């Protein structure tokens, strides 16, 4: 795996941090057939450190973001989070993309899928139908806060199109607009 480690917010990446991140990411190589690129962004804030790891592939981009008091602990948690994502979604990705050319080249098939699946607890999928209300973005924010959810689906009063309002990790709101 080709790993690029960057520092932001006045954080200077030391050789120790860079080597630590590369060593930790090496344990993810067992899941893939081809060599992938990974970008590790280390940020520092007044009260914590944040690590963002991004691994783009041909079909999906895997990403984990973790904040922690210690930079090494944040790297550990981010790698663990990525590994859980890979284990959880490997079978699903292969099944859904079999028709696309080259998807079988993404994951290494020598990994014991049955052992991985035993580690994961299968959860039933809950389905819910809704008729989105027509409202402004401000009204949708209020409705979302009243429900205590971190996302809300609504129909915009001006465009009459479906929008998804969500709460970002930094506490700000964002809207996904459909065409």
TORPA-4810 file (N, C-alpha, C, O; in nm, 3 decimals):
<nodes>
NODE_1_0.085_-0.117_0.000_0.000_0.000_0.000_0.090_0.124_0.000_0.186_0.133_0.077_X
NODE_2_0.058_0.216_-0.086_0.132_0.342_-0.093_0.061_0.440_0.000_-0.055_0.476_-0.023_X
NODE_3_0.129_0.484_0.104_0.069_0.567_0.207_0.131_0.706_0.205_0.253_0.721_0.206_X
NODE_4_0.044_0.807_0.202_0.088_0.946_0.211_0.033_1.001_0.342_-0.087_0.998_0.366_X
NODE_5_0.121_1.051_0.426_0.081_1.106_0.555_0.104_1.257_0.551_0.214_1.303_0.524_X
NODE_6_-0.004_1.332_0.579_0.002_1.479_0.576_-0.038_1.535_0.712_-0.111_1.472_0.788_X
NODE_7_0.011_1.654_0.739_-0.028_1.724_0.860_-0.106_1.850_0.826_-0.075_1.917_0.727_X
NODE_8_-0.205_1.883_0.906_-0.283_2.006_0.889_-0.302_2.072_1.024_-0.275_2.013_1.128_X
NODE_9_-0.349_2.196_1.020_-0.371_2.274_1.143_-0.243_2.285_1.226_-0.245_2.262_1.347_X
NODE_10_-0.134_2.319_1.160_-0.005_2.337_1.226_0.052_2.208_1.285_0.136_2.215_1.374_X
NODE_11_0.010_2.092_1.237_0.067_1.966_1.283_0.176_1.924_1.185_0.152_1.913_1.065_X
NODE_12_0.295_1.901_1.237_0.407_1.855_1.155_0.421_1.704_1.173_0.435_1.655_1.285_X
NODE_13_0.417_1.633_1.062_0.426_1.487_1.066_0.572_1.448_1.091_0.661_1.486_1.015_X
NODE_14_0.593_1.373_1.197_0.728_1.324_1.228_0.747_1.189_1.159_0.652_1.126_1.115_X
NODE_15_0.872_1.146_1.151_0.901_1.014_1.094_0.833_0.904_1.176_0.785_0.805_1.120_X
NODE_16_0.829_0.922_1.307_0.766_0.821_1.394_0.617_0.807_1.363_0.567_0.696_1.354_X
NODE_17_0.548_0.919_1.348_0.404_0.915_1.316_0.383_0.853_1.178_0.296_0.769_1.161_X
NODE_18_0.464_0.895_1.082_0.450_0.842_0.946_0.474_0.691_0.942_0.396_0.618_0.880_X
NODE_19_0.579_0.644_1.008_0.608_0.500_1.011_0.499_0.424_1.085_0.464_0.313_1.045_X
NODE_20_0.447_0.482_1.192_0.340_0.417_1.268_0.215_0.400_1.182_0.154_0.293_1.181_X
NODE_21_0.178_0.505_1.110_0.059_0.498_1.023_0.080_0.396_0.913_-0.011_0.319_0.883_X
NODE_22_0.197_0.394_0.852_0.226_0.297_0.745_0.221_0.154_0.797_0.165_0.066_0.732_X
NODE_23_0.279_0.131_0.915_0.276_-0.004_0.974_0.134_-0.049_1.004_0.098_-0.164_0.978_X
NODE_24_0.053_0.041_1.057_-0.085_0.007_1.089_-0.168_-0.020_0.963_-0.249_-0.112_0.961_X
NODE_25_-0.148_0.060_0.859_-0.221_0.040_0.734_-0.179_-0.087_0.663_-0.255_-0.142_0.583_X
NODE_26_-0.059_-0.135_0.690_-0.010_-0.257_0.626_-0.100_-0.377_0.661_-0.109_-0.472_0.583_X
NODE_27_-0.165_-0.372_0.776_-0.251_-0.486_0.814_-0.379_-0.493_0.729_-0.449_-0.594_0.730_X
NODE_28_-0.411_-0.385_0.656_-0.527_-0.387_0.568_-0.495_-0.444_0.430_-0.585_-0.478_0.354_X
NODE_29_-0.366_-0.456_0.398_-0.326_-0.505_0.267_-0.376_-0.647_0.240_-0.397_-0.684_0.124_X
NODE_30_-0.395_-0.725_0.346_-0.438_-0.864_0.329_-0.576_-0.876_0.263_-0.610_-0.981_0.209_X
NODE_31_-0.654_-0.769_0.267_-0.788_-0.772_0.211_-0.792_-0.748_0.060_-0.893_-0.776_-0.004_X
NODE_32_-0.684_-0.697_0.003_-0.688_-0.653_-0.136_-0.589_-0.727_-0.223_-0.483_-0.771_-0.177_X
NODE_33_-0.625_-0.741_-0.351_-0.538_-0.807_-0.447_-0.437_-0.710_-0.506_-0.322_-0.748_-0.532_X
NODE_34_-0.478_-0.588_-0.527_-0.389_-0.490_-0.590_-0.339_-0.389_-0.489_-0.395_-0.374_-0.380_X
NODE_35_-0.232_-0.321_-0.527_-0.177_-0.219_-0.440_-0.265_-0.094_-0.447_-0.299_-0.047_-0.556_X
NODE_36_-0.300_-0.041_-0.332_-0.385_0.077_-0.325_-0.308_0.194_-0.266_-0.205_0.177_-0.202_X
NODE_37_-0.361_0.312_-0.289_-0.307_0.433_-0.229_-0.391_0.467_-0.105_-0.511_0.442_-0.103_X
NODE_38_-0.327_0.522_-0.006_-0.399_0.566_0.114_-0.345_0.703_0.152_-0.226_0.730_0.141_X
NODE_39_-0.436_0.789_0.197_-0.398_0.922_0.243_-0.438_0.934_0.390_-0.554_0.913_0.426_X
NODE_40_-0.342_0.967_0.473_-0.366_0.985_0.615_-0.343_1.133_0.646_-0.234_1.186_0.624_X
NODE_41_-0.446_1.199_0.696_-0.436_1.341_0.730_-0.443_1.352_0.883_-0.542_1.311_0.944_X
NODE_42_-0.339_1.407_0.941_-0.332_1.425_1.086_-0.353_1.573_1.117_-0.282_1.660_1.065_X
NODE_43_-0.450_1.601_1.202_-0.480_1.739_1.240_-0.469_1.753_1.391_-0.490_1.658_1.466_X
NODE_44_-0.436_1.872_1.432_-0.429_1.898_1.574_-0.521_2.014_1.609_-0.530_2.113_1.536_X
NODE_45_-0.591_2.001_1.722_-0.678_2.104_1.774_-0.636_2.134_1.918_-0.545_2.070_1.969_X
NODE_46_-0.700_2.229_1.981_-0.662_2.265_2.118_-0.675_2.149_2.216_-0.589_2.130_2.302_X
NODE_47_-0.783_2.071_2.203_-0.810_1.968_2.302_-0.799_1.825_2.249_-0.814_1.730_2.327_X
NODE_48_-0.774_1.806_2.119_-0.764_1.670_2.066_-0.692_1.669_1.932_-0.664_1.773_1.872_X
NODE_49_-0.665_1.548_1.887_-0.607_1.526_1.755_-0.711_1.453_1.671_-0.793_1.379_1.724_X
NODE_50_-0.706_1.474_1.540_-0.798_1.405_1.451_-0.719_1.340_1.339_-0.626_1.400_1.284_X
NODE_51_-0.756_1.217_1.305_-0.692_1.144_1.196_-0.800_1.106_1.096_-0.903_1.048_1.133_X
NODE_52_-0.776_1.138_0.969_-0.865_1.100_0.860_-0.786_1.009_0.768_-0.678_1.046_0.720_X
NODE_53_-0.839_0.889_0.741_-0.774_0.795_0.650_-0.869_0.772_0.533_-0.986_0.739_0.553_X
NODE_54_-0.818_0.791_0.412_-0.898_0.773_0.291_-0.825_0.676_0.199_-0.707_0.693_0.170_X
NODE_55_-0.898_0.573_0.153_-0.843_0.476_0.059_-0.937_0.470_-0.061_-1.039_0.402_-0.056_X
NODE_56_-0.904_0.539_-0.169_-0.988_0.532_-0.288_-0.959_0.404_-0.368_-0.843_0.368_-0.387_X
NODE_57_-1.064_0.339_-0.413_-1.050_0.223_-0.502_-1.125_0.256_-0.630_-1.179_0.365_-0.646_X
NODE_58_-1.125_0.162_-0.720_-1.191_0.183_-0.849_-1.341_0.206_-0.832_-1.401_0.284_-0.907_X
NODE_59_-1.403_0.138_-0.735_-1.549_0.145_-0.720_-1.597_0.217_-0.596_-1.704_0.278_-0.597_X
NODE_60_-1.520_0.213_-0.490_-1.562_0.273_-0.364_-1.446_0.350_-0.303_-1.329_0.323_-0.330_X
NODE_61_-1.481_0.446_-0.220_-1.380_0.515_-0.141_-1.407_0.481_0.005_-1.515_0.507_0.057_X
NODE_62_-1.309_0.421_0.068_-1.321_0.387_0.209_-1.261_0.501_0.289_-1.155_0.553_0.255_X
NODE_63_-1.328_0.539_0.397_-1.284_0.654_0.474_-1.319_0.636_0.620_-1.427_0.586_0.654_X
NODE_64_-1.228_0.677_0.706_-1.253_0.676_0.850_-1.195_0.804_0.908_-1.088_0.849_0.868_X
NODE_65_-1.268_0.861_1.003_-1.226_0.983_1.070_-1.245_0.964_1.220_-1.354_0.930_1.265_X
NODE_66_-1.139_0.988_1.297_-1.144_0.965_1.441_-1.073_1.078_1.514_-0.965_1.122_1.473_X
NODE_67_-1.134_1.126_1.621_-1.072_1.226_1.708_-1.036_1.162_1.840_-1.112_1.082_1.894_X
NODE_68_-0.919_1.196_1.893_-0.872_1.136_2.018_-0.768_1.230_2.079_-0.712_1.315_2.009_X
NODE_69_-0.742_1.215_2.208_-0.644_1.300_2.274_-0.502_1.273_2.227_-0.419_1.363_2.221_X
NODE_70_-0.474_1.147_2.193_-0.341_1.106_2.151_-0.341_1.072_2.002_-0.432_1.004_1.955_X
NODE_71_-0.242_1.119_1.927_-0.237_1.096_1.783_-0.223_0.947_1.751_-0.287_0.898_1.657_X
NODE_72_-0.142_0.875_1.826_-0.124_0.732_1.802_-0.255_0.656_1.824_-0.290_0.566_1.748_X
NODE_73_-0.327_0.692_1.929_-0.456_0.628_1.957_-0.556_0.659_1.846_-0.634_0.572_1.808_X
NODE_74_-0.553_0.781_1.794_-0.643_0.818_1.684_-0.612_0.736_1.560_-0.703_0.693_1.490_X
NODE_75_-0.484_0.714_1.531_-0.446_0.631_1.416_-0.496_0.489_1.436_-0.554_0.430_1.344_X
NODE_76_-0.475_0.433_1.555_-0.523_0.297_1.585_-0.673_0.285_1.562_-0.719_0.191_1.497_X
NODE_77_-0.748_0.379_1.616_-0.894_0.374_1.606_-0.941_0.391_1.462_-1.038_0.326_1.421_X
NODE_78_-0.874_0.476_1.385_-0.912_0.496_1.245_-0.889_0.369_1.163_-0.972_0.332_1.080_X
NODE_79_-0.777_0.301_1.186_-0.746_0.177_1.114_-0.845_0.069_1.154_-0.893_-0.006_1.068_X
NODE_80_-0.876_0.059_1.283_-0.975_-0.039_1.329_-1.112_-0.013_1.264_-1.181_-0.107_1.226_X
NODE_81_-1.148_0.112_1.253_-1.276_0.150_1.193_-1.279_0.109_1.046_-1.380_0.056_0.998_X
NODE_82_-1.170_0.133_0.974_-1.162_0.092_0.834_-1.170_-0.059_0.819_-1.239_-0.109_0.730_X
NODE_83_-1.102_-0.131_0.906_-1.105_-0.277_0.899_-1.247_-0.330_0.921_-1.290_-0.422_0.852_X
NODE_84_-1.319_-0.271_1.015_-1.458_-0.312_1.037_-1.543_-0.284_0.914_-1.627_-0.366_0.876_X
NODE_85_-1.522_-0.168_0.850_-1.597_-0.135_0.728_-1.570_-0.238_0.620_-1.663_-0.284_0.553_X
NODE_86_-1.445_-0.273_0.601_-1.408_-0.369_0.497_-1.469_-0.504_0.526_-1.529_-0.565_0.437_X
NODE_87_-1.456_-0.552_0.648_-1.511_-0.683_0.684_-1.663_-0.685_0.667_-1.719_-0.783_0.617_X
NODE_88_-1.727_-0.579_0.708_-1.872_-0.573_0.703_-1.924_-0.568_0.559_-2.026_-0.630_0.528_X
NODE_89_-1.854_-0.496_0.472_-1.907_-0.470_0.339_-1.845_-0.551_0.227_-1.890_-0.540_0.113_X
NODE_90_-1.744_-0.631_0.254_-1.674_-0.704_0.148_-1.769_-0.794_0.068_-1.770_-0.788_-0.055_X
NODE_91_-1.846_-0.875_0.136_-1.938_-0.966_0.068_-2.045_-0.888_-0.006_-2.080_-0.921_-0.119_X
NODE_92_-2.097_-0.785_0.057_-2.202_-0.702_-0.003_-2.152_-0.636_-0.131_-2.222_-0.634_-0.232_X
NODE_93_-2.031_-0.583_-0.127_-1.974_-0.516_-0.244_-1.954_-0.615_-0.357_-1.992_-0.589_-0.472_X
NODE_94_-1.894_-0.729_-0.326_-1.871_-0.829_-0.430_-2.002_-0.877_-0.491_-2.010_-0.896_-0.613_X
NODE_95_-2.104_-0.897_-0.409_-2.233_-0.945_-0.458_-2.301_-0.841_-0.547_-2.355_-0.875_-0.652_X
NODE_96_-2.299_-0.715_-0.505_-2.372_-0.612_-0.578_-2.302_-0.568_-0.706_-2.366_-0.517_-0.797_X
NODE_97_-2.172_-0.586_-0.712_-2.097_-0.537_-0.828_-2.040_-0.648_-0.917_-1.953_-0.622_-0.999_X
NODE_98_-2.088_-0.769_-0.901_-2.035_-0.880_-0.982_-2.044_-0.852_-1.131_-1.957_-0.895_-1.208_X
NODE_99_-2.147_-0.780_-1.172_-2.168_-0.755_-1.314_-2.068_-0.655_-1.370_-2.042_-0.654_-1.490_X
NODE_100_-2.012_-0.572_-1.285_-1.917_-0.472_-1.333_-1.781_-0.538_-1.355_-1.735_-0.620_-1.275_X
NODE_101_-1.719_-0.500_-1.462_-1.589_-0.556_-1.498_-1.483_-0.514_-1.397_-1.473_-0.396_-1.363_X
NODE_102_-1.406_-0.608_-1.350_-1.293_-0.579_-1.264_-1.322_-0.577_-1.116_-1.228_-0.563_-1.037_X
NODE_103_-1.448_-0.590_-1.075_-1.476_-0.583_-0.931_-1.415_-0.703_-0.859_-1.378_-0.691_-0.742_X
NODE_104_-1.405_-0.814_-0.925_-1.347_-0.931_-0.859_-1.199_-0.910_-0.831_-1.139_-0.985_-0.753_X
NODE_105_-1.139_-0.810_-0.894_-0.999_-0.782_-0.871_-0.975_-0.698_-0.746_-0.860_-0.679_-0.705_X
NODE_106_-1.081_-0.647_-0.686_-1.065_-0.556_-0.572_-1.024_-0.630_-0.445_-0.922_-0.596_-0.384_X
NODE_107_-1.102_-0.731_-0.404_-1.076_-0.799_-0.278_-1.006_-0.932_-0.301_-1.029_-1.000_-0.400_X
NODE_108_-0.920_-0.966_-0.207_-0.849_-1.093_-0.211_-0.944_-1.202_-0.164_-1.002_-1.191_-0.055_X
NODE_109_-0.961_-1.306_-0.243_-1.056_-1.413_-0.210_-0.999_-1.518_-0.116_-1.072_-1.608_-0.076_X
NODE_110_-0.872_-1.509_-0.080_-0.815_-1.608_0.012_-0.855_-1.581_0.156_-0.831_-1.665_0.244_X
NODE_111_-0.916_-1.468_0.182_-0.964_-1.436_0.316_-1.084_-1.525_0.347_-1.171_-1.543_0.261_X
NODE_112_-1.089_-1.582_0.466_-1.197_-1.672_0.507_-1.323_-1.590_0.537_-1.337_-1.533_0.645_X
NODE_113_-1.415_-1.586_0.439_-1.536_-1.506_0.456_-1.625_-1.558_0.568_-1.686_-1.480_0.640_X
NODE_114_-1.633_-1.690_0.582_-1.718_-1.745_0.687_-1.671_-1.700_0.825_-1.752_-1.667_0.912_X
NODE_115_-1.541_-1.699_0.845_-1.488_-1.653_0.975_-1.518_-1.506_0.996_-1.552_-1.464_1.107_X
NODE_116_-1.506_-1.427_0.890_-1.537_-1.284_0.902_-1.684_-1.262_0.932_-1.719_-1.178_1.015_X
NODE_117_-1.770_-1.337_0.864_-1.914_-1.320_0.885_-1.957_-1.363_1.024_-2.051_-1.306_1.080_X
NODE_118_-1.888_-1.462_1.082_-1.920_-1.504_1.219_-1.891_-1.392_1.318_-1.956_-1.382_1.422_X
NODE_119_-1.792_-1.307_1.285_-1.758_-1.195_1.373_-1.865_-1.087_1.370_-1.882_-1.012_1.466_X
NODE_120_-1.936_-1.079_1.259_-2.037_-0.974_1.245_-2.172_-1.027_1.286_-2.206_-1.142_1.259_X
NODE_121_-2.247_-0.944_1.351_-2.382_-0.982_1.392_-2.477_-0.932_1.284_-2.481_-0.813_1.255_X
NODE_122_-2.555_-1.024_1.225_-2.651_-0.984_1.123_-2.766_-0.908_1.185_-2.826_-0.954_1.282_X
NODE_123_-2.796_-0.794_1.129_-2.906_-0.714_1.180_-3.012_-0.702_1.072_-2.979_-0.680_0.955_X
NODE_124_-3.138_-0.717_1.108_-3.242_-0.701_1.007_-3.250_-0.556_0.960_-3.222_-0.462_1.035_X
NODE_125_-3.287_-0.541_0.837_-3.300_-0.407_0.779_-3.441_-0.356_0.807_-3.539_-0.424_0.776_X
NODE_126_-3.451_-0.240_0.865_-3.581_-0.180_0.895_-3.617_-0.087_0.781_-3.537_-0.002_0.742_X
NODE_127_-3.736_-0.103_0.729_-3.781_-0.019_0.618_-3.893_0.072_0.668_-3.975_0.033_0.751_X
NODE_128_-3.893_0.192_0.613_-3.994_0.289_0.654_-4.035_0.369_0.531_-3.950_0.417_0.457_X
NODE_129_-4.164_0.383_0.511_-4.214_0.465_0.401_-4.255_0.600_0.457_-4.306_0.610_0.569_X
NODE_130_-4.233_0.704_0.376_-4.273_0.835_0.422_-4.315_0.920_0.304_-4.271_0.900_0.191_X
NODE_131_-4.401_1.015_0.333_-4.442_1.115_0.236_-4.376_1.244_0.281_-4.420_1.304_0.379_X
NODE_132_-4.270_1.289_0.211_-4.197_1.407_0.258_-4.286_1.532_0.259_-4.362_1.557_0.166_X
NODE_133_-4.274_1.610_0.366_-4.348_1.735_0.379_-4.277_1.844_0.298_-4.155_1.844_0.284_X
NODE_134_-4.358_1.937_0.246_-4.303_2.051_0.174_-4.268_2.157_0.276_-4.353_2.198_0.355_X
NODE_135_-4.140_2.203_0.275_-4.097_2.303_0.372_-3.966_2.368_0.327_-3.903_2.324_0.231_X
NODE_136_-3.929_2.472_0.398_-3.801_2.538_0.372_-3.692_2.463_0.448_-3.720_2.377_0.531_X
NODE_137_-3.568_2.496_0.418_-3.456_2.433_0.487_-3.459_2.466_0.636_-3.432_2.379_0.719_X
NODE_138_-3.491_2.590_0.671_-3.498_2.628_0.812_-3.605_2.547_0.886_-3.585_2.505_1.000_X
NODE_139_-3.719_2.527_0.821_-3.826_2.446_0.883_-3.781_2.301_0.898_-3.815_2.235_0.997_X
NODE_140_-3.705_2.251_0.801_-3.655_2.113_0.808_-3.556_2.098_0.924_-3.555_1.996_0.992_X
NODE_141_-3.472_2.198_0.945_-3.378_2.194_1.057_-3.454_2.186_1.188_-3.418_2.107_1.276_X
NODE_142_-3.557_2.267_1.201_-3.638_2.264_1.323_-3.705_2.128_1.341_-3.705_2.073_1.451_X
NODE_143_-3.761_2.074_1.233_-3.827_1.943_1.241_-3.728_1.834_1.279_-3.759_1.747_1.360_X
NODE_144_-3.607_1.839_1.222_-3.505_1.739_1.252_-3.463_1.748_1.398_-3.449_1.646_1.466_X
NODE_145_-3.444_1.869_1.447_-3.405_1.887_1.587_-3.515_1.840_1.682_-3.486_1.784_1.787_X
NODE_146_-3.640_1.863_1.644_-3.752_1.819_1.727_-3.757_1.666_1.737_-3.791_1.611_1.842_X
NODE_147_-3.722_1.600_1.627_-3.722_1.453_1.627_-3.598_1.395_1.695_-3.599_1.281_1.740_X
NODE_148_-3.492_1.475_1.702_-3.368_1.424_1.761_-3.290_1.337_1.665_-3.205_1.259_1.708_X
NODE_149_-3.317_1.350_1.536_-3.246_1.271_1.435_-3.124_1.348_1.385_-3.110_1.468_1.412_X
NODE_150_-3.036_1.278_1.311_-2.921_1.346_1.252_-2.937_1.365_1.101_-2.845_1.411_1.034_X
NODE_151_-3.055_1.329_1.048_-3.087_1.359_0.908_-3.238_1.377_0.895_-3.315_1.334_0.981_X
NODE_152_-3.280_1.440_0.786_-3.422_1.463_0.764_-3.447_1.476_0.614_-3.373_1.547_0.544_X
NODE_153_-3.549_1.409_0.563_-3.585_1.413_0.422_-3.708_1.501_0.406_-3.808_1.485_0.476_X
NODE_154_-3.699_1.596_0.311_-3.811_1.687_0.291_-3.817_1.732_0.145_-3.721_1.716_0.070_X
NODE_155_-3.932_1.787_0.107_-3.950_1.844_-0.027_-3.938_1.995_-0.015_-4.011_2.058_0.063_X
NODE_156_-3.848_2.053_-0.092_-3.823_2.196_-0.086_-3.942_2.273_-0.144_-3.995_2.237_-0.249_X
NODE_157_-3.984_2.378_-0.074_-4.102_2.455_-0.118_-4.076_2.529_-0.249_-4.169_2.546_-0.329_X
NODE_158_-3.954_2.574_-0.274_-3.924_2.648_-0.396_-3.905_2.557_-0.517_-3.965_2.579_-0.622_X
NODE_159_-3.820_2.456_-0.502_-3.784_2.371_-0.617_-3.877_2.252_-0.634_-3.881_2.190_-0.741_X
NODE_160_-3.952_2.218_-0.529_-4.042_2.101_-0.528_-3.965_1.970_-0.544_-4.022_1.867_-0.581_X
NODE_161_-3.834_1.974_-0.516_-3.752_1.854_-0.527_-3.719_1.800_-0.389_-3.724_1.872_-0.290_X
NODE_162_-3.685_1.673_-0.387_-3.651_1.604_-0.263_-3.512_1.647_-0.217_-3.418_1.652_-0.297_X
NODE_163_-3.498_1.677_-0.087_-3.370_1.717_-0.028_-3.346_1.631_0.097_-3.440_1.586_0.161_X
NODE_164_-3.220_1.611_0.128_-3.182_1.542_0.252_-3.097_1.639_0.334_-2.991_1.684_0.289_X
NODE_165_-3.144_1.670_0.451_-3.073_1.757_0.544_-3.003_1.665_0.644_-3.063_1.570_0.693_X
NODE_166_-2.876_1.694_0.674_-2.807_1.612_0.773_-2.714_1.697_0.859_-2.671_1.806_0.822_X
NODE_167_-2.684_1.641_0.976_-2.596_1.705_1.072_-2.455_1.652_1.050_-2.432_1.531_1.060_X
NODE_168_-2.362_1.741_1.022_-2.224_1.701_0.997_-2.151_1.676_1.130_-2.197_1.718_1.236_X
NODE_169_-2.038_1.606_1.122_-1.960_1.578_1.242_-1.912_1.704_1.312_-1.891_1.704_1.433_X
NODE_170_-1.893_1.812_1.236_-1.846_1.937_1.297_-1.959_2.019_1.358_-1.935_2.129_1.408_X
NODE_171_-2.083_1.968_1.354_-2.197_2.036_1.415_-2.275_2.124_1.320_-2.381_2.175_1.357_X
NODE_172_-2.225_2.144_1.199_-2.296_2.223_1.099_-2.399_2.137_1.026_-2.395_2.014_1.033_X
NODE_173_-2.491_2.203_0.957_-2.589_2.133_0.877_-2.548_2.135_0.731_-2.478_2.226_0.687_X
NODE_174_-2.592_2.034_0.658_-2.566_2.029_0.513_-2.691_1.973_0.446_-2.768_1.900_0.508_X
NODE_175_-2.710_2.009_0.319_-2.827_1.964_0.244_-2.778_1.896_0.116_-2.693_1.948_0.045_X
NODE_176_-2.834_1.780_0.089_-2.812_1.712_-0.039_-2.936_1.739_-0.122_-3.048_1.705_-0.082_X
NODE_177_-2.917_1.800_-0.239_-3.028_1.834_-0.325_-3.034_1.736_-0.441_-2.931_1.704_-0.501_X
NODE_178_-3.153_1.688_-0.473_-3.170_1.597_-0.586_-3.206_1.676_-0.711_-3.252_1.790_-0.704_X
NODE_179_-3.186_1.613_-0.825_-3.220_1.677_-0.952_-3.356_1.633_-0.999_-3.403_1.677_-1.104_X
</nodes>
